[in-house]
Amino acid sequence: MAQNVGLPGRRNCGACHFYGGGGNGVKHGDLDSSLIKPDKKLDVHMAVNGPNLSCTACHTTINHQVAGRYYREPGPVVHKLALPKDYGNRLACESCHSAAPHKMAKLNDHTDKVACQTCHIPEFARGGVPTKMWWDWSTAGKFTADGKMIVKKDEHGYLVYHTKKGDMLWDQNVKPVYAWYNGSMDYLTMDDTFDDRQPVALNHPLGSYGDPRARIFPFKLFRGKQVYDAERKKLVIPKLFGKKGTGAYWAEFDWKKAVDAGMREEHLDYSGKIGFVQTKMYWPITHMVAPKEAALVCSACHSRHGRLAKLRGFYLPGRDYASMLDALGWLLAAVSLVGTFIHGGLRLLRRPPKK
């Protein structure tokens, strides 16, 4: 073993990160088995017919500490070239490409407020492997008439219902949702209460237009329904694994018993009343970088119904407008046009006769 120690390849890292959440492509949306040997169309950096970079080219390691983006040291903080001798963490795109990588100056003007990923990853789950977008635990626990578990798959072989897990929906070539993001997340904890009349955010990217560290960033929005404390409006921990008699859901298929057992084992209090609430999770999208020819064009965002239509709090040319100002502009244009016709008509009428 000692003679074979070396840097991990994509298969090593992907053994966990491609299959997180219980299957291929379940969790992230931009990490799945299609990245083991991708072409340039899927990822320009890891393409086997291109740079063929490994995960460790960006996720550098110092003293066995692998650089991650979202927890210990957020990558987006450093928006400049970062060679290893200057800065060991090469996670930000600017570490290699700088903050002014475009030939057009106007595009470079965007990099202070728009993350590179926003334009250069127009869709995720593009490699033929779908990603799970909806997971409804409330429908779990159904059996056939003779008491057998129900397992349903779609035409591609992906699980859409299981007695143990409920209903699931998958999708490919998904457009991200966008939010201001400064590299840090706010997480819902077991101590937090929430409004169960609307979807509950289990995490949320931090940042705003006024935050100098924040930029517009793409995310996979993972939705679902899960069990919760219906009286105290808090999350609960159900016990899933275990033998019959332990309260484990996958043994007895009783959510009340599962939550009782899970909260008891964690020494946490709850009201004893359970329900199911809609939830959502934000997963940052930063892999599957498309070729520059496939990057978003200006009108993808700078239009009234573009990708940033729901991202408020700032003025976006092409999207934002004032009705009164627009009406005044059209009125002035109409007056100018009428004046042009009148002027031209008068010149025609007063034109001297030909000799």
DOVOKE-352169 format. One record per residue (C-alpha): residue in one letter; y, z, x. Coordinates in steps of 0.25 Angstrom, whole numbers, plus 2048, in hexadecimal, padded with zeros to 3 digits. Example, Ala and Ser with C-alpha at 12.3 -4.5 7.8 and 13.67 -1.06 7.14 Angstrom:
2
<r = A&yy = 7EE&zz = 81F&xx = 831>
<r = S&yy = 7FC&zz = 81D&xx = 837>
***
This chain:
355
<r = M&yy = 800&zz = 800&xx = 800>
<r = A&yy = 80A&zz = 804&xx = 80B>
<r = Q&yy = 808&zz = 7F6&xx = 812>
<r = N&yy = 80C&zz = 7EF&xx = 805>
<r = V&yy = 819&zz = 7F7&xx = 801>
<r = G&yy = 824&zz = 7EE&xx = 7FF>
<r = L&yy = 82F&zz = 7EA&xx = 7F5>
<r = P&yy = 82A&zz = 7E9&xx = 7E6>
<r = G&yy = 82A&zz = 7DB&xx = 7E0>
<r = R&yy = 82E&zz = 7D7&xx = 7D2>
<r = R&yy = 81F&zz = 7DA&xx = 7CD>
<r = N&yy = 820&zz = 7E8&xx = 7D2>
<r = C&yy = 82E&zz = 7EB&xx = 7CC>
<r = G&yy = 82A&zz = 7E4&xx = 7BF>
<r = A&yy = 81D&zz = 7EB&xx = 7BD>
<r = C&yy = 826&zz = 7F6&xx = 7B7>
<r = H&yy = 833&zz = 7F0&xx = 7B4>
<r = F&yy = 82E&zz = 7E3&xx = 7AD>
<r = Y&yy = 825&zz = 7EB&xx = 7A4>
<r = G&yy = 82D&zz = 7F7&xx = 7A1>
<r = G&yy = 82D&zz = 7FC&xx = 793>
<r = G&yy = 81E&zz = 7F9&xx = 791>
<r = G&yy = 81D&zz = 7EA&xx = 794>
<r = N&yy = 822&zz = 7DD&xx = 79A>
<r = G&yy = 831&zz = 7DC&xx = 797>
<r = V&yy = 832&zz = 7E7&xx = 78D>
<r = K&yy = 83D&zz = 7EF&xx = 793>
<r = H&yy = 848&zz = 7E8&xx = 79B>
<r = G&yy = 848&zz = 7D9&xx = 796>
<r = D&yy = 84C&zz = 7D4&xx = 7A4>
<r = L&yy = 840&zz = 7DA&xx = 7AB>
<r = D&yy = 832&zz = 7D4&xx = 7A8>
<r = S&yy = 826&zz = 7CD&xx = 7AF>
<r = S&yy = 82E&zz = 7C0&xx = 7AE>
<r = L&yy = 836&zz = 7C5&xx = 7BA>
<r = I&yy = 829&zz = 7C5&xx = 7C3>
<r = K&yy = 82B&zz = 7B7&xx = 7C7>
<r = P&yy = 838&zz = 7B2&xx = 7C0>
<r = D&yy = 83E&zz = 7A4&xx = 7C2>
<r = K&yy = 84D&zz = 7A2&xx = 7C3>
<r = K&yy = 84F&zz = 7A0&xx = 7B4>
<r = L&yy = 84B&zz = 7AE&xx = 7B2>
<r = D&yy = 851&zz = 7B6&xx = 7BE>
<r = V&yy = 858&zz = 7AF&xx = 7C9>
<r = H&yy = 856&zz = 7BB&xx = 7D2>
<r = M&yy = 847&zz = 7BD&xx = 7D1>
<r = A&yy = 844&zz = 7AF&xx = 7CF>
<r = V&yy = 837&zz = 7AB&xx = 7D7>
<r = N&yy = 83E&zz = 79D&xx = 7D9>
<r = G&yy = 84B&zz = 7A4&xx = 7DD>
<r = P&yy = 84F&zz = 7B0&xx = 7E5>
<r = N&yy = 842&zz = 7B7&xx = 7E1>
<r = L&yy = 848&zz = 7C5&xx = 7E2>
<r = S&yy = 840&zz = 7D2&xx = 7E0>
<r = C&yy = 845&zz = 7DE&xx = 7D8>
<r = T&yy = 848&zz = 7E5&xx = 7E5>
<r = A&yy = 852&zz = 7DB&xx = 7E9>
<r = C&yy = 85C&zz = 7E2&xx = 7DF>
<r = H&yy = 855&zz = 7EF&xx = 7DD>
<r = T&yy = 856&zz = 7F4&xx = 7EB>
<r = T&yy = 84F&zz = 800&xx = 7F0>
<r = I&yy = 854&zz = 80B&xx = 7F9>
<r = N&yy = 84B&zz = 817&xx = 7FC>
<r = H&yy = 842&zz = 813&xx = 7F1>
<r = Q&yy = 84D&zz = 813&xx = 7E7>
<r = V&yy = 84D&zz = 806&xx = 7DF>
<r = A&yy = 85B&zz = 802&xx = 7DB>
<r = G&yy = 85C&zz = 802&xx = 7CC>
<r = R&yy = 867&zz = 7FD&xx = 7C4>
<r = Y&yy = 869&zz = 806&xx = 7B8>
<r = Y&yy = 867&zz = 814&xx = 7BC>
<r = R&yy = 869&zz = 819&xx = 7CA>
<r = E&yy = 874&zz = 80F&xx = 7CE>
<r = P&yy = 878&zz = 805&xx = 7C4>
<r = G&yy = 879&zz = 7F7&xx = 7CB>
<r = P&yy = 885&zz = 7F2&xx = 7C3>
<r = V&yy = 88E&zz = 7FC&xx = 7CB>
<r = V&yy = 88F&zz = 7F3&xx = 7D7>
<r = H&yy = 895&zz = 7E6&xx = 7D4>
<r = K&yy = 895&zz = 7E0&xx = 7E2>
<r = L&yy = 88C&zz = 7DA&xx = 7ED>
<r = A&yy = 883&zz = 7E5&xx = 7F2>
<r = L&yy = 87B&zz = 7E2&xx = 7FF>
<r = P&yy = 870&zz = 7EC&xx = 802>
<r = K&yy = 878&zz = 7F1&xx = 80E>
<r = D&yy = 884&zz = 7F3&xx = 805>
<r = Y&yy = 87D&zz = 7F8&xx = 7F8>
<r = G&yy = 86E&zz = 7FA&xx = 7F7>
<r = N&yy = 86E&zz = 7F8&xx = 7E8>
<r = R&yy = 86E&zz = 7E9&xx = 7E4>
<r = L&yy = 86C&zz = 7EA&xx = 7D5>
<r = A&yy = 87A&zz = 7E4&xx = 7D1>
<r = C&yy = 87A&zz = 7D5&xx = 7D0>
<r = E&yy = 887&zz = 7D5&xx = 7D8>
<r = S&yy = 87F&zz = 7DC&xx = 7E4>
<r = C&yy = 87B&zz = 7CE&xx = 7E7>
<r = H&yy = 884&zz = 7C5&xx = 7DF>
<r = S&yy = 891&zz = 7CC&xx = 7E1>
<r = A&yy = 89B&zz = 7CE&xx = 7D5>
<r = A&yy = 8A0&zz = 7C0&xx = 7D6>
<r = P&yy = 894&zz = 7B7&xx = 7D7>
<r = H&yy = 899&zz = 7AB&xx = 7CE>
<r = K&yy = 8A1&zz = 79F&xx = 7D3>
<r = M&yy = 8AA&zz = 7A0&xx = 7C7>
<r = A&yy = 8B4&zz = 7AB&xx = 7C8>
<r = K&yy = 8B4&zz = 7AE&xx = 7B9>
<r = L&yy = 8A5&zz = 7B1&xx = 7B9>
<r = N&yy = 8A8&zz = 7BB&xx = 7C4>
<r = D&yy = 8B3&zz = 7C2&xx = 7BC>
<r = H&yy = 8A8&zz = 7C6&xx = 7B3>
<r = T&yy = 8A0&zz = 7CE&xx = 7BC>
<r = D&yy = 8A8&zz = 7DB&xx = 7BB>
<r = K&yy = 8A5&zz = 7DC&xx = 7AC>
<r = V&yy = 898&zz = 7D4&xx = 7AA>
<r = A&yy = 88B&zz = 7D7&xx = 7B1>
<r = C&yy = 884&zz = 7CB&xx = 7B8>
<r = Q&yy = 878&zz = 7CD&xx = 7AF>
<r = T&yy = 880&zz = 7CB&xx = 7A3>
<r = C&yy = 882&zz = 7BC&xx = 7A6>
<r = H&yy = 876&zz = 7B9&xx = 7AF>
<r = I&yy = 86B&zz = 7BF&xx = 7A6>
<r = P&yy = 86E&zz = 7B8&xx = 799>
<r = E&yy = 860&zz = 7BC&xx = 793>
<r = F&yy = 855&zz = 7C6&xx = 797>
<r = A&yy = 846&zz = 7C5&xx = 794>
<r = R&yy = 847&zz = 7B6&xx = 799>
<r = G&yy = 83A&zz = 7B5&xx = 7A1>
<r = G&yy = 830&zz = 7B3&xx = 795>
<r = V&yy = 82E&zz = 7C2&xx = 793>
<r = P&yy = 834&zz = 7C8&xx = 787>
<r = T&yy = 83B&zz = 7D6&xx = 787>
<r = K&yy = 839&zz = 7E0&xx = 77C>
<r = M&yy = 846&zz = 7E2&xx = 774>
<r = W&yy = 841&zz = 7EB&xx = 769>
<r = W&yy = 837&zz = 7F6&xx = 768>
<r = D&yy = 835&zz = 7FD&xx = 75B>
<r = W&yy = 82D&zz = 80A&xx = 75C>
<r = S&yy = 82F&zz = 80E&xx = 74E>
<r = T&yy = 824&zz = 803&xx = 749>
<r = A&yy = 81A&zz = 809&xx = 753>
<r = G&yy = 80D&zz = 80F&xx = 74D>
<r = K&yy = 808&zz = 804&xx = 744>
<r = F&yy = 7F9&zz = 801&xx = 743>
<r = T&yy = 7F0&zz = 7F7&xx = 73D>
<r = A&yy = 7E8&zz = 7FB&xx = 730>
<r = D&yy = 7DC&zz = 7FF&xx = 739>
<r = G&yy = 7E4&zz = 808&xx = 742>
<r = K&yy = 7E6&zz = 7FF&xx = 74E>
<r = M&yy = 7F3&zz = 7FD&xx = 756>
<r = I&yy = 7FB&zz = 7F1&xx = 753>
<r = V&yy = 7FF&zz = 7E8&xx = 75E>
<r = K&yy = 808&zz = 7DC&xx = 75C>
<r = K&yy = 80C&zz = 7D2&xx = 766>
<r = D&yy = 816&zz = 7C5&xx = 765>
<r = E&yy = 812&zz = 7B7&xx = 768>
<r = H&yy = 815&zz = 7BA&xx = 777>
<r = G&yy = 80C&zz = 7C6&xx = 778>
<r = Y&yy = 817&zz = 7D0&xx = 778>
<r = L&yy = 815&zz = 7DD&xx = 770>
<r = V&yy = 81D&zz = 7DE&xx = 763>
<r = Y&yy = 816&zz = 7E9&xx = 75C>
<r = H&yy = 80D&zz = 7F5&xx = 761>
<r = T&yy = 808&zz = 801&xx = 759>
<r = K&yy = 80C&zz = 809&xx = 765>
<r = K&yy = 81A&zz = 803&xx = 767>
<r = G&yy = 81F&zz = 7FD&xx = 75A>
<r = D&yy = 827&zz = 7F0&xx = 759>
<r = M&yy = 82D&zz = 7E8&xx = 764>
<r = L&yy = 835&zz = 7DB&xx = 766>
<r = W&yy = 836&zz = 7D2&xx = 772>
<r = D&yy = 840&zz = 7C8&xx = 777>
<r = Q&yy = 843&zz = 7BE&xx = 782>
<r = N&yy = 84F&zz = 7B7&xx = 787>
<r = V&yy = 858&zz = 7C3&xx = 782>
<r = K&yy = 867&zz = 7C3&xx = 782>
<r = P&yy = 86B&zz = 7D0&xx = 788>
<r = V&yy = 875&zz = 7DA&xx = 781>
<r = Y&yy = 881&zz = 7DE&xx = 789>
<r = A&yy = 889&zz = 7EB&xx = 78C>
<r = W&yy = 892&zz = 7F1&xx = 796>
<r = Y&yy = 88A&zz = 7F7&xx = 7A1>
<r = N&yy = 88E&zz = 7FF&xx = 7AD>
<r = G&yy = 880&zz = 801&xx = 7B3>
<r = S&yy = 87D&zz = 80E&xx = 7AB>
<r = M&yy = 876&zz = 811&xx = 79E>
<r = D&yy = 878&zz = 81C&xx = 794>
<r = Y&yy = 86B&zz = 821&xx = 78F>
<r = L&yy = 867&zz = 828&xx = 782>
<r = T&yy = 85F&zz = 835&xx = 785>
<r = M&yy = 857&zz = 83E&xx = 77D>
<r = D&yy = 863&zz = 848&xx = 77B>
<r = D&yy = 86C&zz = 83D&xx = 775>
<r = T&yy = 86E&zz = 83B&xx = 766>
<r = F&yy = 871&zz = 82E&xx = 760>
<r = D&yy = 874&zz = 827&xx = 753>
<r = D&yy = 867&zz = 821&xx = 74D>
<r = R&yy = 86E&zz = 818&xx = 743>
<r = Q&yy = 870&zz = 80E&xx = 74E>
<r = P&yy = 868&zz = 809&xx = 75A>
<r = V&yy = 867&zz = 813&xx = 765>
<r = A&yy = 86B&zz = 80F&xx = 773>
<r = L&yy = 861&zz = 816&xx = 77C>
<r = N&yy = 869&zz = 811&xx = 788>
<r = H&yy = 877&zz = 80A&xx = 789>
<r = P&yy = 87E&zz = 804&xx = 795>
<r = L&yy = 88A&zz = 80B&xx = 799>
<r = G&yy = 897&zz = 803&xx = 79C>
<r = S&yy = 8A3&zz = 7FD&xx = 795>
<r = Y&yy = 8AE&zz = 7F2&xx = 797>
<r = G&yy = 8B7&zz = 7FC&xx = 79E>
<r = D&yy = 8AC&zz = 801&xx = 7A7>
<r = P&yy = 8AE&zz = 7FB&xx = 7B5>
<r = R&yy = 8A0&zz = 7FC&xx = 7B8>
<r = A&yy = 89B&zz = 7F6&xx = 7AB>
<r = R&yy = 897&zz = 7E7&xx = 7A9>
<r = I&yy = 891&zz = 7E0&xx = 79D>
<r = F&yy = 882&zz = 7E0&xx = 79F>
<r = P&yy = 876&zz = 7DA&xx = 798>
<r = F&yy = 86B&zz = 7E3&xx = 791>
<r = K&yy = 85F&zz = 7E2&xx = 78A>
<r = L&yy = 860&zz = 7EA&xx = 77D>
<r = F&yy = 853&zz = 7F0&xx = 77A>
<r = R&yy = 852&zz = 7F5&xx = 76B>
<r = G&yy = 847&zz = 7FD&xx = 764>
<r = K&yy = 844&zz = 809&xx = 75B>
<r = Q&yy = 83F&zz = 816&xx = 760>
<r = V&yy = 83C&zz = 824&xx = 75B>
<r = Y&yy = 847&zz = 82F&xx = 75B>
<r = D&yy = 84B&zz = 83C&xx = 756>
<r = A&yy = 850&zz = 838&xx = 748>
<r = E&yy = 857&zz = 846&xx = 746>
<r = R&yy = 85D&zz = 849&xx = 753>
<r = K&yy = 860&zz = 83A&xx = 756>
<r = K&yy = 85A&zz = 83A&xx = 764>
<r = L&yy = 84F&zz = 833&xx = 76C>
<r = V&yy = 841&zz = 839&xx = 76C>
<r = I&yy = 835&zz = 837&xx = 776>
<r = P&yy = 828&zz = 833&xx = 76F>
<r = K&yy = 81B&zz = 836&xx = 775>
<r = L&yy = 814&zz = 828&xx = 776>
<r = F&yy = 808&zz = 82B&xx = 77F>
<r = G&yy = 7FD&zz = 835&xx = 77D>
<r = K&yy = 7F0&zz = 838&xx = 776>
<r = K&yy = 7EF&zz = 83B&xx = 767>
<r = G&yy = 7F3&zz = 849&xx = 764>
<r = T&yy = 7FF&zz = 849&xx = 76E>
<r = G&yy = 808&zz = 842&xx = 764>
<r = A&yy = 809&zz = 835&xx = 76D>
<r = Y&yy = 80E&zz = 82A&xx = 764>
<r = W&yy = 804&zz = 820&xx = 76A>
<r = A&yy = 7F8&zz = 829&xx = 766>
<r = E&yy = 7FD&zz = 82E&xx = 759>
<r = F&yy = 808&zz = 824&xx = 754>
<r = D&yy = 810&zz = 82F&xx = 74E>
<r = W&yy = 81F&zz = 82E&xx = 753>
<r = K&yy = 822&zz = 83C&xx = 74E>
<r = K&yy = 816&zz = 842&xx = 756>
<r = A&yy = 81A&zz = 83A&xx = 762>
<r = V&yy = 829&zz = 83E&xx = 762>
<r = D&yy = 824&zz = 84D&xx = 760>
<r = A&yy = 81B&zz = 84C&xx = 76C>
<r = G&yy = 825&zz = 845&xx = 775>
<r = M&yy = 831&zz = 84E&xx = 772>
<r = R&yy = 828&zz = 85A&xx = 774>
<r = E&yy = 822&zz = 855&xx = 781>
<r = E&yy = 831&zz = 853&xx = 786>
<r = H&yy = 835&zz = 860&xx = 781>
<r = L&yy = 840&zz = 85A&xx = 778>
<r = D&yy = 845&zz = 85E&xx = 76B>
<r = Y&yy = 846&zz = 855&xx = 75F>
<r = S&yy = 847&zz = 856&xx = 750>
<r = G&yy = 839&zz = 851&xx = 74C>
<r = K&yy = 83F&zz = 846&xx = 744>
<r = I&yy = 83D&zz = 838&xx = 749>
<r = G&yy = 841&zz = 82A&xx = 746>
<r = F&yy = 843&zz = 81D&xx = 74D>
<r = V&yy = 851&zz = 817&xx = 752>
<r = Q&yy = 855&zz = 80A&xx = 757>
<r = T&yy = 858&zz = 80A&xx = 766>
<r = K&yy = 85D&zz = 801&xx = 771>
<r = M&yy = 85D&zz = 800&xx = 780>
<r = Y&yy = 865&zz = 7F9&xx = 78A>
<r = W&yy = 85D&zz = 7F2&xx = 795>
<r = P&yy = 866&zz = 7EC&xx = 7A0>
<r = I&yy = 863&zz = 7DD&xx = 7A3>
<r = T&yy = 864&zz = 7D9&xx = 7B2>
<r = H&yy = 858&zz = 7D1&xx = 7B5>
<r = M&yy = 854&zz = 7C2&xx = 7B1>
<r = V&yy = 861&zz = 7BD&xx = 7B7>
<r = A&yy = 862&zz = 7AE&xx = 7B3>
<r = P&yy = 867&zz = 7A3&xx = 7BB>
<r = K&yy = 876&zz = 7A1&xx = 7BB>
<r = E&yy = 875&zz = 794&xx = 7B2>
<r = A&yy = 86F&zz = 79D&xx = 7A7>
<r = A&yy = 87A&zz = 7A8&xx = 7A8>
<r = L&yy = 882&zz = 7AA&xx = 79C>
<r = V&yy = 88E&zz = 7A1&xx = 799>
<r = C&yy = 89C&zz = 7A6&xx = 796>
<r = S&yy = 89B&zz = 7A4&xx = 787>
<r = A&yy = 88E&zz = 7AD&xx = 786>
<r = C&yy = 898&zz = 7B9&xx = 787>
<r = H&yy = 8A6&zz = 7B3&xx = 785>
<r = S&yy = 8A4&zz = 7AF&xx = 776>
<r = R&yy = 8A5&zz = 7B7&xx = 769>
<r = H&yy = 896&zz = 7B8&xx = 767>
<r = G&yy = 892&zz = 7B8&xx = 775>
<r = R&yy = 889&zz = 7C2&xx = 77C>
<r = L&yy = 894&zz = 7CC&xx = 77E>
<r = A&yy = 898&zz = 7CC&xx = 76F>
<r = K&yy = 894&zz = 7DA&xx = 76D>
<r = L&yy = 899&zz = 7E0&xx = 77A>
<r = R&yy = 8A7&zz = 7E6&xx = 776>
<r = G&yy = 8B2&zz = 7EE&xx = 77D>
<r = F&yy = 8B8&zz = 7E2&xx = 785>
<r = Y&yy = 8BF&zz = 7D5&xx = 783>
<r = L&yy = 8B6&zz = 7C9&xx = 785>
<r = P&yy = 8BC&zz = 7BB&xx = 785>
<r = G&yy = 8B5&zz = 7B1&xx = 77C>
<r = R&yy = 8B0&zz = 7BD&xx = 774>
<r = D&yy = 8BB&zz = 7C5&xx = 770>
<r = Y&yy = 8C7&zz = 7C0&xx = 767>
<r = A&yy = 8D2&zz = 7C4&xx = 75E>
<r = S&yy = 8D2&zz = 7BD&xx = 750>
<r = M&yy = 8E1&zz = 7BE&xx = 74F>
<r = L&yy = 8E4&zz = 7B8&xx = 75D>
<r = D&yy = 8D9&zz = 7AD&xx = 75B>
<r = A&yy = 8E0&zz = 7AA&xx = 74D>
<r = L&yy = 8EE&zz = 7A9&xx = 754>
<r = G&yy = 8E8&zz = 7A0&xx = 75F>
<r = W&yy = 8E2&zz = 796&xx = 755>
<r = L&yy = 8EF&zz = 796&xx = 74E>
<r = L&yy = 8F7&zz = 793&xx = 75A>
<r = A&yy = 8EC&zz = 788&xx = 75E>
<r = A&yy = 8EE&zz = 782&xx = 74F>
<r = V&yy = 8FD&zz = 783&xx = 750>
<r = S&yy = 8FD&zz = 77C&xx = 75E>
<r = L&yy = 8F3&zz = 771&xx = 758>
<r = V&yy = 8FC&zz = 76E&xx = 74C>
<r = G&yy = 908&zz = 76E&xx = 755>
<r = T&yy = 901&zz = 764&xx = 75E>
<r = F&yy = 8FE&zz = 75B&xx = 752>
<r = I&yy = 90C&zz = 75C&xx = 74D>
<r = H&yy = 912&zz = 759&xx = 75A>
<r = G&yy = 909&zz = 74D&xx = 75C>
<r = G&yy = 90C&zz = 748&xx = 74E>
<r = L&yy = 91B&zz = 749&xx = 750>
<r = R&yy = 91A&zz = 741&xx = 75D>
<r = L&yy = 912&zz = 736&xx = 756>
<r = L&yy = 91C&zz = 735&xx = 74A>
<r = R&yy = 928&zz = 735&xx = 754>
<r = R&yy = 922&zz = 72B&xx = 75D>
<r = P&yy = 92C&zz = 71F&xx = 760>
<r = P&yy = 927&zz = 712&xx = 75A>
<r = K&yy = 921&zz = 708&xx = 764>
<r = K&yy = 92A&zz = 6FC&xx = 768>
***
